[in-house]
Structures are given as structure tokens and as C-alpha cells.
Amino acid sequence: MSIDVNVTRNPDRRRYEASVGETTVAGFIDYQETSEMIVLAHTEVDPTFEGRGIGGALARAALDDIGERGLKALVICPFILSWLRDHPEYRDLLYNSAPSRAGD
């Protein structure tokens, strides 16, 4: 069962945070940022919210934000690496990926 999730970038804590309701942080992605990329290091979801789409919402929002900011993503988080296998539309955002070719 998925729930309404709001994901925001919290630069002071260097993480993307998924909130449910007004104040409950249900999960986060730790990141490090340089002038050309964001390293997505670790994803954590509160056990109370596991299986409700929090991790996927975090991954999608973080990658969307990275793309909108014109940066690349270096993903070392095992969860996001696994998630990306089912979401090839984000391939061009990856720091170490080859540019996609027409027809791929």
C-alpha cells in the first residue's frame, strides 16, 4: 500500500527527506554534493513505513531534482542501484554512464 509522500532536499543535513503528514520523516537519502555531481550514498526508511513506496519516492524525487539542477548522480547506494534497474529513464543522469543512443 502506498501513501502520500512529500520529498524535499535538506541541504543543511545533506539529505533528501520523505515526509508523511506534517512532521513525520519516514525516510531519507544521504548525499554529498560537488560542483558537477551528487553522490547518493545511503537510503534509509523507517521500519514503520517499509513496503509503502517511500524508498521509490525518495529515489525518483532525488534523481528528478538532480536532473533539474543540471547535475549528474553517482549512485553508490545499493537500494537506488537496484531501483534504477527498473527505471532506465534515469540512465542519462548517471555520472559514469555512456550517453544513450537513439533506439535504446
Contacts in CASP RR format, 6 or more apart in sequence:
PFRMAT RR
TARGET T0000
AUTHOR 0000-0000-0000
METHOD contacts of the structure
MODEL  1
MSIDVNVTRNPDRRRYEASVGETTVAGFIDYQETSEMIVLAHTEVDPTFE
GRGIGGALARAALDDIGERGLKALVICPFILSWLRDHPEYRDLLYNSAPS
RAGD
1 51 0 8 1.000
1 52 0 8 1.000
2 52 0 8 1.000
2 53 0 8 1.000
3 20 0 8 1.000
3 49 0 8 1.000
3 52 0 8 1.000
3 53 0 8 1.000
4 20 0 8 1.000
4 21 0 8 1.000
5 18 0 8 1.000
5 19 0 8 1.000
5 20 0 8 1.000
5 26 0 8 1.000
5 53 0 8 1.000
5 54 0 8 1.000
5 57 0 8 1.000
6 18 0 8 1.000
6 19 0 8 1.000
6 20 0 8 1.000
6 21 0 8 1.000
7 16 0 8 1.000
7 17 0 8 1.000
7 18 0 8 1.000
7 19 0 8 1.000
7 57 0 8 1.000
7 58 0 8 1.000
7 61 0 8 1.000
7 62 0 8 1.000
8 16 0 8 1.000
8 17 0 8 1.000
8 19 0 8 1.000
9 15 0 8 1.000
9 16 0 8 1.000
9 62 0 8 1.000
9 65 0 8 1.000
10 16 0 8 1.000
10 17 0 8 1.000
11 33 0 8 1.000
14 30 0 8 1.000
14 31 0 8 1.000
14 32 0 8 1.000
14 33 0 8 1.000
15 28 0 8 1.000
15 29 0 8 1.000
15 30 0 8 1.000
15 31 0 8 1.000
16 28 0 8 1.000
16 29 0 8 1.000
16 31 0 8 1.000
16 58 0 8 1.000
16 61 0 8 1.000
16 62 0 8 1.000
16 65 0 8 1.000
17 25 0 8 1.000
17 27 0 8 1.000
17 28 0 8 1.000
18 25 0 8 1.000
18 26 0 8 1.000
18 27 0 8 1.000
18 28 0 8 1.000
18 45 0 8 1.000
18 54 0 8 1.000
18 55 0 8 1.000
18 57 0 8 1.000
18 58 0 8 1.000
18 61 0 8 1.000
19 25 0 8 1.000
19 26 0 8 1.000
20 26 0 8 1.000
20 49 0 8 1.000
20 54 0 8 1.000
25 46 0 8 1.000
26 45 0 8 1.000
26 46 0 8 1.000
26 48 0 8 1.000
26 49 0 8 1.000
26 52 0 8 1.000
26 54 0 8 1.000
27 43 0 8 1.000
27 44 0 8 1.000
27 45 0 8 1.000
27 46 0 8 1.000
27 49 0 8 1.000
27 54 0 8 1.000
27 55 0 8 1.000
27 58 0 8 1.000
28 43 0 8 1.000
28 44 0 8 1.000
28 58 0 8 1.000
29 40 0 8 1.000
29 41 0 8 1.000
29 42 0 8 1.000
29 43 0 8 1.000
29 44 0 8 1.000
29 58 0 8 1.000
29 59 0 8 1.000
29 62 0 8 1.000
29 77 0 8 1.000
29 80 0 8 1.000
30 40 0 8 1.000
30 41 0 8 1.000
30 42 0 8 1.000
30 43 0 8 1.000
30 44 0 8 1.000
31 38 0 8 1.000
31 39 0 8 1.000
31 40 0 8 1.000
31 41 0 8 1.000
31 62 0 8 1.000
32 38 0 8 1.000
32 39 0 8 1.000
32 41 0 8 1.000
33 39 0 8 1.000
33 71 0 8 1.000
36 71 0 8 1.000
36 72 0 8 1.000
36 95 0 8 1.000
37 71 0 8 1.000
37 72 0 8 1.000
37 73 0 8 1.000
37 74 0 8 1.000
37 95 0 8 1.000
38 62 0 8 1.000
38 66 0 8 1.000
38 71 0 8 1.000
38 72 0 8 1.000
38 73 0 8 1.000
38 74 0 8 1.000
39 73 0 8 1.000
39 74 0 8 1.000
39 75 0 8 1.000
39 76 0 8 1.000
40 62 0 8 1.000
40 73 0 8 1.000
40 74 0 8 1.000
40 75 0 8 1.000
40 76 0 8 1.000
40 77 0 8 1.000
40 80 0 8 1.000
41 76 0 8 1.000
41 77 0 8 1.000
42 77 0 8 1.000
43 55 0 8 1.000
43 58 0 8 1.000
43 59 0 8 1.000
43 77 0 8 1.000
43 79 0 8 1.000
43 80 0 8 1.000
45 51 0 8 1.000
45 54 0 8 1.000
45 55 0 8 1.000
45 58 0 8 1.000
46 54 0 8 1.000
55 79 0 8 1.000
55 83 0 8 1.000
56 83 0 8 1.000
59 79 0 8 1.000
59 80 0 8 1.000
59 83 0 8 1.000
59 84 0 8 1.000
59 87 0 8 1.000
60 87 0 8 1.000
62 73 0 8 1.000
62 80 0 8 1.000
63 73 0 8 1.000
63 90 0 8 1.000
63 93 0 8 1.000
66 72 0 8 1.000
66 73 0 8 1.000
66 93 0 8 1.000
67 93 0 8 1.000
72 93 0 8 1.000
72 94 0 8 1.000
72 95 0 8 1.000
73 90 0 8 1.000
73 93 0 8 1.000
73 94 0 8 1.000
73 95 0 8 1.000
74 94 0 8 1.000
74 95 0 8 1.000
74 96 0 8 1.000
75 81 0 8 1.000
75 84 0 8 1.000
75 94 0 8 1.000
84 90 0 8 1.000
84 91 0 8 1.000
84 94 0 8 1.000
91 97 0 8 1.000
91 100 0 8 1.000
92 99 0 8 1.000
92 100 0 8 1.000
END
